């Protein structure tokens, strides 16, 4: 059976120059797994809550009620969005409020050179550090990091655990991490937990 693939572009809102990635996923991917993939391709550490906003619906990991949204693990991307050119939002870390715009650039992506069912193809710039204070905090952080005479330079250097290169982007590292993720999350003969007796 031929797998339908989507070519996606994700970019962080309100950051210039743009921090973005092109990556391929199967259309059948569930939103909770798409979250995992986005964390890897962008460079986040999966330390905070997230949500997808598709149309007027919210999808998240543990909604407490219908007003809080729908459970992301119960929905597949290809069932929710089918058209090329459609966009939706992915929001990560409700404190720092990192909003990402995701665009379906191709809804029938075919490339015989793909090495895997999930693959990063291109991108630019490093992901911001976690807990930096959102877009505003990131701008201040980058200013202080670049300028050794800045009054906050030594502080941000220590806080970050060393230098930060905003231009750094390694497609090889991302794809290696994706392949590890796919290996660990593969289907098994038996489920993780034994089903409780009826």
BELNORRA-V746127 format. One record per backbone hydrogen bond with DSSP energy under -0.5 kcal/mol. CO is the residue of the C=O (numbers start at 1). NH is the residue of the N-H. E is the energy in kcal/mol with one decimal. If there is no record, write none. Layout:
[[CO NH E] [CO NH E]]
//
This chain:
[[4 27 -3.1] [5 109 -2.0] [6 8 -0.6] [6 25 -2.0] [7 105 -2.2] [7 106 -1.4] [8 23 -2.3] [9 103 -2.7] [10 21 -2.2] [11 101 -2.6] [12 15 -0.9] [18 20 -0.6] [19 12 -2.1] [20 124 -2.2] [21 10 -2.5] [22 121 -2.6] [22 122 -1.4] [23 8 -3.2] [24 119 -1.5] [25 6 -3.1] [26 29 -1.8] [27 78 -2.9] [29 77 -3.0] [30 34 -2.3] [31 35 -2.2] [32 36 -1.5] [33 37 -2.4] [34 38 -2.8] [35 39 -2.4] [36 40 -1.7] [37 41 -3.0] [38 42 -2.6] [39 43 -1.8] [39 44 -1.3] [49 93 -2.7] [50 61 -0.5] [51 91 -3.2] [52 54 -0.6] [52 59 -2.4] [53 55 -0.6] [53 89 -2.1] [54 57 -2.1] [57 54 -2.3] [58 70 -2.7] [59 52 -2.7] [60 72 -3.1] [65 68 -1.0] [66 69 -0.9] [70 60 -2.7] [71 74 -1.8] [72 31 -1.0] [72 32 -0.8] [72 75 -1.3] [75 31 -2.3] [76 79 -1.0] [76 80 -1.1] [77 80 -0.8] [77 81 -2.6] [83 86 -1.4] [86 104 -2.6] [88 102 -3.1] [89 53 -2.7] [90 100 -2.7] [91 51 -2.0] [92 98 -2.3] [93 97 -3.4] [93 98 -0.6] [97 99 -0.9] [98 92 -2.5] [98 100 -0.5] [99 13 -3.1] [100 90 -2.3] [100 102 -0.5] [101 11 -1.8] [102 88 -2.1] [103 9 -2.2] [103 105 -1.1] [104 85 -3.8] [106 7 -2.6] [111 114 -1.9] [119 24 -3.0] [122 22 -2.6] [124 20 -1.3] [129 132 -0.7] [133 137 -1.5] [134 138 -2.5] [135 139 -2.1] [136 140 -2.1] [137 141 -2.5] [138 142 -2.7] [139 143 -2.1] [140 144 -2.4] [141 145 -2.5] [142 146 -2.2] [143 147 -1.4] [146 148 -0.8] [147 150 -1.8] [150 153 -1.8] [152 156 -2.6] [153 157 -2.3] [154 158 -2.2] [155 159 -2.7] [156 160 -2.4] [157 161 -0.7] [157 162 -2.4] [158 161 -0.8] [164 166 -0.7] [165 168 -1.5] [166 126 -2.4] [167 125 -0.6] [169 171 -0.6] [170 174 -2.0] [171 175 -2.5] [172 176 -2.0] [173 177 -2.2] [174 178 -2.4] [175 179 -2.1] [176 180 -1.8] [177 181 -2.4] [178 182 -2.7] [179 183 -2.0] [180 184 -2.6] [181 185 -2.2] [183 186 -0.9]]
//
